[in-house]
Structure formats: C-alpha cells, structure tokens
Amino acid sequence: MHNHIILIGLLFFSSCAVSTPPKIIKMPPTKKKVTIEQDKTIYSLGYMSEYDIWEFLKEKPSENEVVGTFGFPDSVWLDDIETTKFLYYFISEMQDYNTIEISTTTDSVSGFEWD
C-alpha cells in the first residue's frame, strides 16, 4: 500500500516539474524594415579600410556596436539551434555578401567572413 502511494506521489511531482521559459532572441532590423533613415556610419562614409574592418571584428564587438559601425544588415538569419545570428551585408561593388556571426549567448561577434 505504501509503495503505491509513493509511486503515485513520484508520478505527480515529476509531471509538475518546472520548465524554463523559452529564450527570446531579439533580431536586429534589416535595411528594408527600418522606416527611418539611418545615420551615416564610419563604414558607409568610407572611413574604414579592409584592415580596419578585420581588426574591429576581431575584437568581438557587441551586436549594437556592429550595427552602429556598419549600419543595418541587408538580411538576418538565426541558425536552427538558435545559438548564432547571421548578419549579411551586401557589397554592391563586389556583388558579394559578407557575414558577421553574433552569438545569442554573449550578444557579440563569434565569427565573420569579410572580403
């Protein structure tokens, strides 16, 4: 009899386990979705060389610093396991996308590919 009560109690408490709420991941807006004109940036004004860009990204800046430096991305994607945001910047002169990876955990650059 006591075994049945213990078993029922275990089943009840295990089914009432506290679950953690899903993590909300805020994605930056893209150029097309922004309704206000963005201020000129150091990058858009042409003040950054390829070396400057590489050095800046190598320091693992925050997402806000990236957007403040390069402007809003052309497109944004989130990986399937929701650990990395991919910010794509289209360079019309080269007809090429450059990618900046932002960790959803640290909210800073975790990788990049910039030509």
N, C-alpha and C positions, 0 to 999 in steps of 0.2 A: 504494500500500500504506500509506504513512504517513498519507494522508488518511483512510483507513478507520479506522485506529487512533485518530486524533484525533477523528473523528466519533463513534466508539463511546465514547470517553472523555468527550466532552461530554454525550452522552445519559445516560451512567451518573451523572455528577456532578450534572446538572440534575434527575434524578429523585430524588436523595438530598438535595435541599435541605432545610434545617432549617425547620420550620414553628413558628410561635409557638403556645403552648398557648392554648386559649380563655380569655377573661377570665371569671372567676367574679364574678357580681354578687349581692351579698347583699341580699335584700329584707327590710324590717322586718316584724315580725309584725303581724297585724291584731287588733283587739279580740276577735274571735271565736276566734282561735287561741291567745291568751295564756291559760295555765292559772292564773296567779296574778293577784290583783287588783293593778292598777297604782295607785301612789300618786297622790294628788290633785296636779294641776298648777296653775300660775298661771292658765292658761286655764280649766280645769274649775272652779276656785274662783270664777271671775267677776271676777278682778282685772285683766283686760286689756280695754281699750276697743277699738273698731274701729281707732282711730288707732294704739294700741299694737301691735296685730297687724300693721298695714300697715308701721309703722316697723321692727318686728322682722324681718319677712320681707324687707324692702327691703335689709337689711344682709347678706343671703345667708348665713344661719347654716348650720351643718352639719346633716346628717340627724339625728344624735344630739341636737343642740340643739332641733330641730323636735319630735322625739318627746318630749323631756324637757319641752317647753313645752306642747304640745297633747295629749300622750298618744298612744297607738297609733291609727293611722288605721283607718277603717271598712273600707277596701279599698285595695289597692295594685296597680298595673299597670306593666308595662315596655313601652316602645314597641318597634316591630318591629326597629329598628336598634340597640336596646339602648344608647341614649345617655341616656335620660331615664326616671326612675321617677316615677309619678304617685301621690301620696298623697291619698286622698279622705277628707274629714271631713264627716260628715252632721250638719247643724244641724237638730234636730227642730223647733225653734220656727219655722223658716222653711221646713221641708220642702225643703231645698236642700243640695247638695253643694258644698263648697269644695275647691279643688285646690291642692296645693303640688307643684311640679315640682322634682325633685332630679337634678342631673347625675351620671351614673355615673362621669364622669371626675374631677370635683372633690369629689364627695360633699357638695355644698352646694346651696342653693336656686338654681335657674336661672330660675324664673318662678313665678307664683302668681295665683290668682283667688280673692279672698276678699271676700264681700259684707258 
